[in-house]
Amino acid sequence: MSVRMPATLAELRASGWTSRSVKDEVRGNFLRMLQAGHELFPGIVGYDDTVIPEINIALIAGHDMLFLGEKGQAKSRLMRLLLRFLDEHLPYLDDPTIPLHDDPFKPITSAGRRLVASREPDDVPIAWWPRQERYAERLAPGTKFADIIGEIDPAKLAGGTSMSSEEALHLGLIPRMHRGIFAMNELPELDELVQVGMFNILEERDVQIRGYPVKFDIDVMLLFSANPSTYNRSGKVIPQLKDRIGAVIHTHYPSDRELGIQVAEQEAGIELGGEWPVAVPHFMKQVLEQITIAARKSKFIDQQSGVSARFSIANFETLVASARQRGVRLGEKPAVPRISDLGHLASSSLGKLELDMMGSHQMSERQVLDAVIAEAIATVFEEYVEEHGLAEIAAAFRGGVKVEVGDMVPSAAYEGLVAEVPAVWEKAFEVNAARDLAVRASCIEFVLAGLYATERISRIQSHGRTIYDTGGFR
């Protein structure tokens, strides 16, 4: 049964509701959830000991915040999650002449003050602003002063309204988010004039348009995001605005490979079950995430731009989709991703990597991606060699045979490559390679690709097929 909420100023007073600033509201709800042991930032992985404690302190301190980090580090998601610390509903004066959600007890607009002063409390209508509508964000490039601060309305001037009165204004996003949260993405790309307007709001909580100061006691929590390479560049952000931002929250990429795998699996918008299931061996997940790690260290890629987590996520989705296509076409259930499926990563990778023009030496983006993939395979393969010892498996490929693999080669075609599956299969790969043909095919491709990446055998690639020559096996 739903509870009837106060609909007039008199009912609101009788309910015991009290006004508080948006930062006090956020602080109070945050501390209540913290004390109750609630999950504070659901879906955020790898920040428990680094980023989250800094956000917590900033919330308690009542600070406006800047999230500083490279692309794909969950800056926007973190800002949006702060919405959950607002009240579920917030009362406001319900009148079409009031341009924003005015506090019934402390109206800041002339229209709101007139409404409260001219009527009896029983006749002052109250409505309720839902939590999800109290957050707005904007991308800085292309944003104009009028978009987020406001502009003089010519129609109102023609009607005789004074230019210096608030009634002459067409308010932008920030004033309209009075008693809410406003986020500006990519702050350094914001026009300097707009930055000055943001500074006025941070410092004086007022609006100045075309030289006419209009005093508004605007109550808003301001959030910003930026990439360090542009934020720290002289002249991109005015010093006065930097100085007024209460807290800088430094984000980062996953600190280890397993966390990166967890993020990719969590965020990938692709189902592994269903009519055509896909089973992804852990070593394939390791290779996929190692590709991202290698890209973040590559001298051929612009590290100031960064390599987003979306790179990992999109590649995971592509890997699964490639395996599923094979499963459907060849009738294999479940389909198991292989190294040859990595040949399709160009579609989800190219465009997400920005080359370092000094370091790439005229290499194409595809060539850089191929080099990064090869490095990742070698890294993971050598870890398996060191940890488990793959001598028995490697021995199965001796004899100078040529082995053809590919993303559309049936798993059964790999059966004859090894007469007996060594026991180390199971230990090294933690999958039932001995019994599942699709898993065995994936394992075989991993070993062959690893032997090639570590320069133990040769290969020839042509038309989606790869032929490994084990004759030069060392």
N, C-alpha and C positions, 0 to 999 in steps of 0.2 A: 504494500500500500504506500503510495507516494505521499510525502509530507508537503502540505501547502506552504509555499514560501510567501513571506510578507509582500504585499502588493502596493502598500502606501507607506509614506514616511512615518505615519503614526504606528503602523504595525511593525515597521522595522525597528523603531525605538523600543517598542514593547518587547521585541524578541531578544533584546540584549546584545545585538550585533554592534561591534565597535569598529571604527575606522583604524586602519594601519597602512603604512606605506608599503609599496610592493616589495621592497627589500626586507622589511620586517615580516611581511607575510611569507616570503620565501624562506627566510631564516627560521621562523617559527615552525613551518611545516617540515623543513629539512631536519631540524633538531628532533622533532617528534618522530619522524621516520627513522632517524639514526638511532634514537633510544630504543625504538621497537625492534630494531634489527632487520628492517626491511631492505630489500635489494635497492640500492640507490640509483644505479646507472645500468639498467638491464641491457644486455647485448653488447656491452663494452668489454673487450678482452685485452688483457695484458697491461692494464693501467692501474691495477690495484695498489701497487706500491710506489707509483710515480705520479701520474697525472691526477688521479681521483683525490688523493689527500690534499693537493693544492687547490682543487676546485672546492672541496669541502671547507677549507679555511677561508677562501674568498667569499663563499656564501655566508658563512658565519660573520665575517667582517663587514658584509654589506657592500662589497666592491663591484663596480663595473669591471668586466673582464675582457682581455684579449687572448684568443687562442692562437698561439704562434707555432706553426709547424708546416711541413711540406704537404703536398697534395695527398689525399687518400689516408689521412691519419685521424679520421672521425671527428674533425673539428665541428663541422655542421651538425653532426648527430649529437655531440655533447651539448651544443647550445640548445638544440631542440628538446633535449631531455630535461633541461631546467624547467620546462613548462610543468612538469609533474609536481613541482614544489609550490605551485599556486593553488589557491582554494578552488574547489570544484566549480563554484559559482560566485559571482561578485555582484552586489546590488549597485544600481546606478539610476540617476534621474531619467525617467522615460518621457522625453518630450522632444518633438521634431526640431525645435528651435535650438536645441543644445547640440553643438557639433562633435562632442566626444562623450565618453562614458564618465560623467561627472559623479563624484562621491556625494551621496545624498546628505551627509553630515558636513562635508567640507568642499562645497563646489568651488571650482577655480574659474569658471566662465561667468561672464556677466549675465547671460541668459539663465544659467543655473541658479545664481544668487537671487535673481528676480523671481524665479519660479518659487523658490522656498520662502521668500519674503512676502509674496503676494497671495499665497493660499494657506488655508489651514492644513495642518499635517495630514488630515484624513483625505485631502483632495490632491496631495502631491503624489503622482504615480511613480511606482518603483518597478523596474524590470531587472532581470538577472543575466549577467554576462558569463557565458560558459568558458571554462578554462581553456579549451582548445582554440578559442578565438582571441585569446589574449597574447598571442605570440605572432610576430611578423618579422620577416627577414627580407633583405634586399642584396642583390649583387652589385658591387660598387661600379664596375665599368658601365658608363652610359647614364648613371644616376644623376639627376639634376636637383638643384636646390629645391625647386617646387615639389619634387616627388616626395622628399622626406621631411622637409621643413614646412614649406607652404608658399603661397603666392597671393598677391593682392587680387581680389576678384573685381574685374572691371564693371561687371553688371551691378555690383553693390555700390561701387563708387558713383555710377550713373544715377543710382537711386538716392543719392545724397548722403551716403554713409561716409564718415570721416576716414581718411586713409590711415590714421594713427589708432583707430579702434579695432578691437579684435573681430568685430562683426564684418570688417572689410576683408578678412582673410579667408582664403581657401586653404584649409590646413592639410599638411602632408602627413606621411605615415607616422612619424614619431609623435607629434601631438595627439594623433588619433589613437596611439597606443598608450596614452595616459592611463596609468595603473596597470600596465602590462609590461611585456618584454619585447625589445626590438634588437635585431641582430643585423650587422652589416658585414657581409662577406667580402674578402679581398680589400681591406681598408686602404692599402697604399694606392690602389687604382682610383680612389675617390677624388673628385675635383677639389682643389684647394679651397675654393669658396664654400663648398659643402662641408669640408672639414672644419672651417671656421664656425659654421652653423652648429655642427656637432659639439664643438668646444663650448659654445655658449650654453648649450643644453647641459653639458656635463658640469660646467662651472656655475652658471647662474640659474639654470633650469628655466630659461626664458626663450622667447622666439624673437628674432630681429629680421625683418623683411624689408628690403629696399631702404635701409637706414631708419626705419620706424621701429623702435623697440616696443614690443607688446608683451607685457608682463604676464606670464603664465607660470604658476608654480607646478610645472610639469613633473609628474611622478612616474618615472620609467626606469627600468633596468636596461642598461645598454651593454650589448655584447658585440665583439668584433672578432674577425679571423684574418690571418695574414700569413704569407710565406716569408720566412726569415730573410731570404735573398732580396726581397723588395722592401720589407719593413725596415730593415737596417740600412738601406741605401739612403744616403743623405738627400733630403729634399722631398722624399716621397710622402712622408707624414709630418705635418707641422709639429714642432717640438712641444707647443702648448697642449696639443691634443694628447700626445704621448704621455705627458706629465700628469694628465688628469685621469688616465685609465688606472683604476685601482690595483689590478692584479694581472700579470702576464702568465698564462698557463702554457707551458711548453709541452707539446705533444711529440710523439715519436712513432717509428715503425715497430712491429713486434720484435721483442728482444731475442727471440730464438725461433727456430724453424717450426717447432710444434705449435707455438702460439699462432704463427702465420697460417698453418694448416687449419687450426681451429677457426680462425677468422674466415678463411675462404669457404670452409664447409658451412659455417653458420650463415654467411651472407649470400651464398650462391642461390640463385633463383631457379634451381632445377631439382626435380625429384628423382631419387635413385631407385625407388620402387616402381610399382605400377605394372602394366601389362608387359613391358619390356625392361626388366630391372637391370641395373648396372652395379657391379661390385668393383670398387676401386682398391687395389692392393695398396698397402701403406707405403711401399717403396715408390709407387707412382706419385702419391701425394707428396712424398719427400722430394722427388725430382722436380715436381711442379713448383713447390715453394722455393726450392733452391734456385730455380730459374729467376725468380723475383729477387732473391738475395744477391745472386751474381749480377743482376742488372743494376742493383743499388750500389754495387762496388765497381762497376765497369768504367774504365777510363774513356770508353767510347760514348758514354751516356752522360748527359748534363745532370750532375748530381744536385745542383742548386734547384732544379725543377723538381727532382725527386721521381720515384717510381711508385705510383699509387697502389694501395691495397686493391683497387679495382682491377689492376693488372692481374693479380693472382686470382681474383674472383672470376673475371671473364675467362681466363685461361682454364680454370677448373670446369666451368660450364662447357667450354669448347671440347675439352678432353672427354667429358661424360657424353656429350652429344655425338662425338665421333664414334665412340664405342657403341652407343645405342644404335646408330645408323648401321654399323656392322652387324649388330645383334639382330636387327629387323631383317636385313637383306639376307643373312646367312642362317637365320633361325636359331641363333645361340642365346640361351638363357642360363644364367645372367651373362650379359656382355661384360668383358673385362678390358679396361683400357691398357694400351701397350705403348711402348716408345714410339712406334710408327704413327700413333695418333697425334704425337707432338708436331708432326708435319703440318697440322691444320692450325697451329697457334698463331700463325701470321695474321689470320683474320681478326683475332681478338687482341693481338699485341701491337700491331703496327698502328701508329697514331697515339699510342699511350707512352711511347718512348721518345724523348727529345734528345737528339744526338748532340754530343759535344763537338762542335765543328773544328776545334783545335786538335782534339784527341782521335777523332774518327778517321782522319786521313782519307777522306772521300769514300769511306765505306758506306754502302747503302744501309738503310734501316733493316732490311731483310738479312744482310750479311752480319750485322751486329747481333740481331736476334739469334741467328744460327750459331754464332760464336758463344753467346751466353748460354744457349741450350746445351751445347757440347760441354762447356765448362761445368754446368750443373750436373749433368750425367756423370762426368768423371769424378766429381766431388762425392756424390752419393755412392757410386760404385766402389770407390776406394775405401769408404767407410765400411761397407759391407765386407770387402776383402779383409780389412784389418780386424773387424769385429768377429766375423764368422769363419773366415777362410773359405775361399771359393775354389780351391785347387781341384777338388773332385769334380765340380761342375765344369770348370775350365777344361779339364781333361776330356770331358765328354765331347768337346768340340775340336779336338786334335784330329789330324788325319788329312788335312789339306782339302776339305770339302768346301763347296760354295753353298751358302745358305741364303735363300731368298725369303724376305719378310715384307710385310706391308699391311696397311690398315684394313685391306679387304681380303687378305689371305685367310682362309678358314683355319680355325684353331686346330682342327684335325691334321692339317698339313704339317704342323710342327711335331707331330707324334714321332716321326721317324728320325728326328734329329738326335735324340738321345735314346739309346737302347734301354738303359736303366736310369731311373731317377735317383741320384745319390740322396742319402739321408739328410745331407746338409741343406737340400732344397727347403725342407720343412723348417729347419732351425733358422735359416737365414731370412726366409721371406714370410714366415708366420702365416702361410696360406697353404691350402691343400693342393699344392702343385702336382703331387703324385697322382691324384685322382681326378682333378678338374682340368680338362684340355684347354679351356680358355685361360685359366690362371697359369698353366704351364707355358702357354704361348707368350703370355706377358712376361713371365720370368725369363724365358729364353731370349726374348728381344732385349730385356734389360741387360742381361749378361753380355750379349753380343755388342750392344751399344756401348757398354762400359769398357769392354775389351778394345773397341775401336777408339773411344774417347781417351783411353790411356795408352794409345799407340801400340797395341799388341797385335791387331789384325787390320786389314784394309777393307774398304767398302766402295761400292759403286752405286749411285742413286740415279734412277731414271723413271720418269712417268709414275711417280707415286710408289714405286717398288724400290727396295734396297737389297743389294746382294753383298753379303759379307764373305770375304775370302779368308778362311782360317789357315791357309797354307803357310802364311808367314807368322804363325803363332809362336810367341816367345814365352 
